[in-house]
Amino acid sequence: MTLDSEPAAVVAGGLVLEASGVSKTYRQGIWPFRKRNPVLDQAGLTLHRGEIVGLVGENGSGKSTFMQILVGSLPADSGEVDVHGSLGYCPQQPVVFDRLTCNEHFELFGEAYELTREERLREQERLYEDLDFKRYADTRVDRLSGGTLAKLNLALAMLADPAVLLLDEPYAGFDWDTYLRFWDLVQHRREAGRSVLVISHFIADEHRFDRIEPRREGDGEVMGAVAVLTRRFLIEYGRNPVNLLVLVLIPVVFVWVAAEPMADAAKLLGGTGAAVETATTGWAAAFLAALAMYFQTRQAHSADRRLAIAGLPTSVLVVARMTTGLLVAVLVSAAALATLFLRTDVDDPFRVAAGTLMFAAIYVGIGAAVGAAVRDPVNGTVVILLIWILDVFFGPALTSPDRVEITRWMPTHFVTLWMVDLPSGHGGGLGDLGVALVWVGAALLGSSLLLARATRAGRRSPRDHPEPDAPHRAPGTRRAPPGIRAVPGPDGRGAQRRVR
């Protein structure tokens, strides 16, 4: 492996990371029985260019918490962190996309680091060779052994050749040969002026470190990136055959089997039977689109945050996730509509198709919002089901449109009125369509903001905050953790400081 060395003066003098007064307390339980668990109390650390430092401590001493604060994935209660240059982060537990291959992970993280295709392929091949796992390039992550997964986890952190590499228990799962290869890589980085911080609960080879610190308990490019992420997210989702089966089979069964019984029930409740048969396409598409979006965002939440930590703009990540959800919603809608058109004659196919897509789009937003707020999958499913039941059974198709005032502001009330052409008394068909489109826009925008808040790692693009006279690094590796702004360092080089 060869790395371009930094100038000798830079290697000798520079401070690349400094943390001081960092404190963190976790709180558990409900007031007044809430318990406080202080993990970090005024913790500090310094790291210089070309230095290898070990941070060692027993389990529960706050090492991983400290690392997450350094990279910006976890906010500190107090303290400051200064980072000079770009960061690479290897978490203790591999945070990856289970159904994507190694090559596909490199492609995603190359987009996050803003590497060109040529730069990414060059570094990718170098890491395959240095860590000896090229033969698994096209193997899905969920089929890798623990040791190979650990290699990929490390390689993703090193892909952009960062100035500062932060490694949390990096060699857990390595065999002896890989362990030696790891230290060769670290030594090459040291010789090139890069810095490495290794966190572990024990350190066997003390001579490999310069210091050991104990821890005691206490635009067009954007659109291209969106396209790459969306494609990979769809591939990952589609590689679970159960997903595709559910997305197609359930709408077909619901529209074909449930439409007539629900129409009969609607007549008893004061609704219109014909309207119900048409509305079943929207109901089926809505519920499944919401569930698909919820599980997509929850299952990939940690992996998405790692992409954000790697430098992928949160806006790009959120747009890709929402686009993926909308494309899945189109698939569900198509299955429901095809079944309806086969089952019965439809007077206005365009209106029914547009209404079904609006149903699905609104519930994509609902699924994303619930995914950002509710972690437990059972609770999340119950929340979505409750919203859907209230929306459907108190909506204008199953009951009289004007019977219940409050349900006029349920998510799909106005979509239903316009889709099945029911008299509303609100403002006519054009008014119903206008309010329905407002609901679509508000659901997608609001859920995008919630998703961004849940995913954000606060990293900004290097184009907006260039680092003056920066030492050599792979293009696009400059990143800033959450709440950090660029300020000049003591040596005139760019620094990043966390604002309390």
C-alpha positions in Angstrom: 0.0 0.0 0.0 1.3 3.5 -0.8 0.1 6.8 0.6 1.1 10.3 -0.3 3.0 11.7 2.7 2.3 15.1 4.1 5.1 17.6 4.4 7.5 17.0 7.2 6.7 20.2 9.0 3.0 19.4 9.0 3.6 15.9 10.3 5.8 17.2 13.1 3.8 20.0 14.4 0.1 19.6 13.8 -2.6 19.0 16.4 -5.4 17.1 14.5 -7.8 16.4 17.3 -8.4 17.9 20.7 -11.3 17.2 23.1 -11.7 18.9 26.5 -14.3 18.9 29.2 -16.5 16.3 27.5 -19.3 15.1 29.8 -22.2 12.8 29.0 -25.0 11.4 31.3 -27.7 8.9 30.2 -31.1 9.2 31.8 -33.4 6.2 32.2 -37.0 5.9 33.4 -39.8 8.3 33.9 -39.8 11.3 36.3 -39.7 11.3 39.3 -38.1 7.9 39.2 -35.7 8.7 36.5 -32.1 7.5 37.1 -29.0 9.2 35.9 -26.0 7.2 34.6 -23.0 9.5 34.2 -20.7 8.0 31.6 -18.2 10.7 30.9 -17.0 13.4 33.3 -14.7 16.1 31.9 -13.0 13.7 29.5 -10.2 15.0 27.3 -7.9 13.8 24.6 -5.3 15.1 22.1 -4.0 13.6 18.9 -1.2 14.9 16.7 -0.4 14.2 13.1 1.4 11.0 12.5 0.5 9.6 15.9 -1.0 6.3 16.9 -2.9 6.5 20.2 -4.7 3.8 22.1 -7.7 4.5 24.3 -8.1 1.6 26.7 -10.6 0.8 29.4 -12.9 -1.9 30.8 -16.4 -2.4 29.4 -18.8 0.3 30.5 -16.1 2.9 30.9 -17.5 5.2 28.2 -15.0 4.5 25.4 -17.6 4.0 22.7 -19.6 6.9 23.9 -16.5 9.1 23.8 -15.8 8.0 20.3 -19.3 8.7 19.1 -19.0 12.2 20.5 -15.7 12.7 18.7 -17.2 11.8 15.4 -20.4 13.8 16.0 -22.9 11.0 16.0 -23.8 11.6 19.6 -24.2 15.1 21.3 -22.2 15.8 24.5 -23.8 17.4 27.5 -20.9 19.8 27.7 -17.3 20.2 26.4 -15.5 21.1 23.2 -14.1 19.0 20.3 -11.6 20.5 17.8 -10.9 18.5 14.6 -8.3 19.6 12.0 -8.9 17.8 8.7 -11.1 14.9 7.6 -12.4 12.1 9.8 -12.9 8.4 9.1 -14.9 6.3 11.6 -15.1 2.6 12.1 -17.8 1.7 14.7 -17.5 -1.2 17.0 -20.5 -3.0 15.5 -20.5 -3.1 11.7 -23.2 -0.7 10.5 -24.0 -1.8 7.0 -26.9 -2.6 4.6 -27.5 -6.4 5.0 -28.6 -7.1 1.5 -26.0 -5.1 -0.4 -22.7 -6.5 -1.6 -19.2 -5.2 -0.6 -18.9 -3.5 -4.0 -22.2 -1.8 -3.6 -21.2 -0.5 -0.1 -18.0 1.0 -1.6 -20.2 2.7 -4.2 -22.5 4.2 -1.6 -19.7 5.4 0.6 -17.8 6.7 -2.4 -20.8 9.0 -3.0 -20.8 10.0 0.6 -17.1 10.9 0.5 -17.6 12.6 -2.9 -14.9 10.6 -4.5 -14.9 10.3 -8.3 -15.5 6.9 -9.7 -11.8 6.5 -10.6 -10.7 7.5 -7.1 -13.2 5.2 -5.4 -12.3 2.2 -7.6 -8.5 2.8 -7.0 -8.9 3.0 -3.2 -11.4 0.1 -3.2 -9.0 -2.2 -5.0 -6.2 -1.2 -2.7 -8.3 -2.0 0.4 -9.4 -5.3 -1.1 -5.7 -6.2 -1.6 -4.5 -4.9 1.7 -7.2 -6.7 3.7 -7.4 -9.7 1.4 -11.1 -10.0 0.8 -11.4 -9.3 -2.9 -13.1 -12.6 -3.5 -16.1 -11.4 -1.5 -16.6 -8.2 -3.6 -20.0 -9.4 -5.0 -21.1 -11.2 -1.9 -24.1 -9.8 0.1 -23.2 -8.6 3.6 -25.7 -10.9 5.3 -23.7 -13.9 3.8 -20.3 -12.7 5.0 -18.5 -14.3 7.9 -17.9 -12.1 11.0 -14.2 -11.6 10.1 -14.9 -10.6 6.5 -17.6 -8.2 7.8 -15.1 -6.6 10.1 -12.8 -6.1 7.2 -15.5 -4.3 5.2 -16.3 -2.2 8.3 -12.7 -1.1 8.5 -12.3 -0.6 4.8 -15.4 1.8 4.6 -13.8 4.0 7.2 -10.5 4.1 5.2 -11.9 4.5 1.7 -11.4 8.3 1.5 -7.9 8.2 3.1 -8.9 10.5 6.1 -6.4 12.6 8.0 -7.8 11.3 11.3 -8.9 7.6 11.6 -11.0 6.7 14.6 -11.4 3.0 15.2 -13.6 1.4 17.9 -12.5 -2.2 18.6 -11.4 -2.5 14.9 -9.8 -5.9 15.0 -12.5 -7.8 16.8 -13.1 -10.9 14.7 -9.8 -10.7 12.8 -7.7 -13.8 12.3 -4.0 -13.6 13.0 -3.1 -12.8 9.3 -5.7 -10.0 9.1 -4.5 -8.7 12.5 -1.0 -8.3 11.1 -2.3 -6.7 7.9 -4.2 -4.2 10.0 -1.1 -3.1 11.8 0.8 -2.8 8.5 -2.0 -0.5 7.3 -1.8 1.6 10.5 2.0 1.9 10.2 1.7 3.0 6.6 -0.7 5.7 7.6 1.6 6.8 10.4 4.5 7.1 8.0 2.3 9.2 5.7 1.5 11.7 8.4 -2.0 10.4 9.1 -3.3 9.9 12.7 -5.0 6.9 14.2 -7.0 6.6 17.5 -7.7 3.0 18.5 -10.3 2.2 21.2 -10.2 -1.2 22.9 -10.9 -2.8 26.3 -7.4 -4.3 26.2 -4.2 -3.6 24.2 -1.8 -6.5 23.7 0.9 -4.8 21.5 1.8 -1.7 23.5 4.9 -1.1 21.4 2.8 -0.3 18.4 1.4 2.8 20.0 2.9 6.2 20.6 0.7 6.7 23.6 -2.0 4.7 25.5 -4.7 6.8 27.3 -6.7 5.0 30.0 -10.5 5.5 30.3 -11.9 4.9 33.7 -15.5 4.4 34.5 -17.2 7.6 34.9 -26.9 20.0 -7.6 -26.2 17.7 -10.7 -23.8 15.8 -8.5 -26.5 15.8 -5.9 -29.0 14.3 -8.3 -26.4 11.7 -9.3 -25.9 10.8 -5.6 -29.7 10.5 -5.1 -29.9 8.2 -8.1 -27.1 5.9 -6.8 -28.6 5.7 -3.3 -32.2 5.2 -4.5 -31.0 2.4 -6.8 -29.1 0.7 -4.0 -32.0 1.1 -1.5 -34.4 -0.4 -4.0 -32.0 -3.3 -4.6 -31.6 -4.0 -0.9 -35.4 -3.8 -0.4 -36.1 -6.1 -3.3 -33.6 -8.7 -2.3 -36.1 -9.8 0.4 -38.6 -11.8 -1.7 -41.2 -11.5 1.0 -41.3 -7.7 0.5 -42.2 -8.0 -3.1 -44.7 -10.8 -2.5 -46.5 -8.7 0.2 -46.4 -5.5 -1.9 -48.2 -7.2 -4.9 -50.3 -9.9 -3.3 -52.0 -8.0 -0.5 -53.4 -5.2 -2.7 -54.7 -7.7 -5.2 -56.4 -9.8 -2.5 -57.8 -6.7 -0.7 -59.3 -5.1 -3.8 -60.6 -8.3 -5.3 -62.0 -9.9 -2.1 -62.7 -7.0 0.3 -64.2 -4.4 -2.0 -67.7 -5.9 -2.2 -68.2 -6.7 1.5 -67.0 -3.2 2.4 -69.3 -1.7 -0.1 -72.3 -3.5 1.5 -71.1 -2.3 4.9 -70.9 1.3 3.7 -74.5 1.2 2.6 -75.5 0.3 6.1 -73.4 3.2 7.5 -74.8 5.8 5.1 -72.0 5.7 2.6 -71.9 4.9 -1.1 -71.2 1.3 -2.1 -69.8 2.2 -5.5 -67.5 4.8 -4.0 -66.1 2.2 -1.6 -65.2 -0.3 -4.4 -63.2 2.4 -6.1 -61.6 3.7 -2.9 -60.3 0.3 -1.9 -57.3 0.8 -4.3 -56.3 3.9 -2.4 -56.8 2.2 1.0 -54.7 -0.8 0.0 -51.9 1.3 -1.5 -51.9 3.7 1.5 -51.5 1.1 4.2 -48.8 -0.9 2.4 -46.9 2.2 1.3 -46.8 3.4 4.9 -45.6 0.0 6.3 -43.0 -0.3 3.6 -41.7 3.2 4.3 -41.7 2.6 8.1 -39.7 -0.6 8.0 -37.3 0.8 5.3 -36.4 3.8 7.5 -36.3 1.9 10.8 -34.2 -1.1 9.7 -31.7 1.1 7.9 -31.6 3.9 10.5 -28.1 3.1 11.9 -26.6 2.4 8.5 -28.1 5.7 7.2 -26.5 7.6 10.1 -23.2 6.0 9.2 -23.5 7.3 5.7 -24.2 10.8 7.1 -21.2 10.5 9.4 -19.1 9.6 6.4 -20.1 12.9 4.9 -23.2 12.2 2.8 -25.4 15.3 3.0 -28.5 14.6 5.1 -30.7 16.2 2.4 -29.4 13.8 -0.3 -30.0 10.8 2.0 -33.5 11.9 2.9 -34.4 12.6 -0.7 -33.1 9.1 -1.7 -35.1 7.5 1.1 -38.3 9.3 0.2 -37.8 8.6 -3.5 -37.4 4.9 -2.7 -40.6 5.0 -0.7 -42.5 6.7 -3.5 -41.3 4.2 -6.0 -42.4 1.4 -3.8 -45.8 3.2 -3.4 -46.1 3.3 -7.2 -45.6 -0.5 -7.4 -48.3 -1.1 -4.7 -50.7 1.4 -6.5 -50.2 -0.3 -9.8 -51.1 -3.7 -8.4 -54.2 -2.4 -6.7 -55.3 -0.4 -9.8 -54.7 -3.4 -12.2 -56.9 -5.5 -9.9 -59.7 -2.9 -9.8 -59.7 -2.5 -13.6 -59.9 -6.2 -14.1 -62.7 -6.6 -11.5 -65.0 -3.8 -12.6 -65.6 -1.0 -15.1 -64.2 2.4 -14.0 -65.8 5.5 -15.4 -62.8 7.8 -14.9 -59.6 5.7 -14.8 -57.3 8.8 -14.7 -59.0 10.2 -11.6 -58.9 6.9 -9.9 -55.2 6.3 -10.7 -54.3 9.8 -9.6 -56.3 9.5 -6.4 -54.7 6.2 -5.6 -51.2 7.6 -6.0 -52.1 10.6 -3.8 -53.3 8.1 -1.1 -50.0 6.3 -1.3 -47.9 9.4 -1.3 -49.6 10.8 1.8 -49.0 7.5 3.6 -45.4 7.3 2.5 -45.1 10.6 4.5 -46.9 9.1 7.4 -44.7 5.9 7.4 -41.5 8.1 7.3 -42.8 10.3 10.1 -43.6 7.3 12.3 -40.3 5.7 11.4 -38.4 8.8 12.6 -40.3 8.9 15.9 -41.2 5.2 16.9 -38.4 2.7 17.2 -40.3 -0.4 18.2 -41.6 -2.1 15.1 -44.8 -3.4 16.9 -45.6 0.1 18.2 -44.9 1.6 14.8 -47.2 -0.8 13.0 -49.9 -0.2 15.6 -49.6 3.6 15.2 -49.9 3.3 11.4 -52.8 0.9 11.6 -54.7 3.2 14.0 -54.3 6.2 11.7 -55.4 4.1 8.7 -58.5 2.7 10.5 -59.6 6.2 11.6 -59.0 7.6 8.2 -60.9 4.8 6.4 -63.8 4.0 8.7 -64.6 7.6 9.5 -63.9 8.8 6.0 -66.5 10.0 3.4 -66.7 6.7 1.4 -67.9 4.6 4.4 -70.0 7.3 6.0 -71.7 10.5 4.9 -69.2 13.1 3.8 -70.5 15.7 6.2 -71.4 13.5 9.1 -68.3 14.1 11.3 -66.6 17.5 11.1 -63.3 16.5 12.6 -62.7 13.8 10.1 -62.6 16.3 7.3 -59.0 16.8 8.3 -58.1 13.2 8.3 -55.2 12.6 5.8 -57.2 11.3 2.9 -60.7 12.8 3.4 -60.4 15.3 0.5 -58.5 12.8 -1.7 -61.4 10.4 -1.3 -64.0 13.0 -2.2 -62.2 14.0 -5.4 -61.2 10.4 -6.4 -64.7 9.0 -6.2 -66.4 12.3 -7.2 -68.6 12.6 -4.2 -70.4 15.9 -3.4 -68.6 17.6 -0.5 -70.1 20.9 0.0 -66.6 22.2 0.8 -65.7 24.0 -2.5 -66.5 21.6 -5.3 -64.2 19.1 -7.0 -61.5 21.7 -7.7 -61.4 22.7 -4.0 -61.2 19.1 -2.9 -58.3 18.5 -5.3 -56.5 21.6 -4.0 -56.7 20.5 -0.3 -55.7 16.9 -1.3 -52.6 18.2 -3.0 -51.8 20.3 0.1 -52.0 17.2 2.2 -49.7 15.4 -0.2 -47.1 18.2 -0.1 -47.4 18.7 3.7 -47.1 14.9 4.4 -44.0 14.5 2.3 -42.3 17.7 3.4 -43.1 17.3 7.1 -41.9 13.7 7.2 -38.7 14.6 5.3 -37.9 17.2 8.0 -38.5 14.6 10.7 -36.5 12.0 8.9 -33.6 14.5 8.4 -33.7 15.3 12.1 -33.5 11.6 13.1 -30.7 10.9 10.6 -28.7 14.0 10.8 -25.0 13.8 11.6 -24.5 17.5 10.8 -21.9 17.2 8.2 -21.5 20.0 5.7 -20.2 19.9 2.1 -16.5 20.8 1.6 -17.6 23.0 -1.2 -19.3 25.3 1.2 -16.5 25.3 3.8 -13.2 24.8 2.0 -10.1 24.2 4.2 -7.4 26.7 3.2 -4.0 25.3 2.4 -5.1 21.8 3.5 -2.6 19.0 3.4 -3.1 16.2 0.9 -6.3 14.2 1.2 -8.6 12.4 -1.2 -10.9 15.0 -2.8 -14.2 15.4 -0.9 -13.1 14.1 2.4 -13.4 17.3 4.4 -16.4 16.9 6.8 -17.7 18.5 9.9 -19.5 16.7 12.7 -22.8 18.0 14.2 -22.7 21.5 15.6 -19.2 22.1 14.4 -18.1 25.2 12.4 -14.9 25.8 10.5 -12.5 28.3 12.2 -8.8 29.0 11.5 -6.4 26.8 13.5 -3.3 28.1 15.4 -1.1 27.1 12.4 -3.3 28.9 9.9 -4.9 25.7 8.7 -8.6 24.9 8.8 -10.0 23.6 12.0 -13.5 22.6 13.1 -14.8 23.5 16.5 -17.9 22.2 18.2 -20.2 25.0 19.4 -21.7 24.4 22.8 
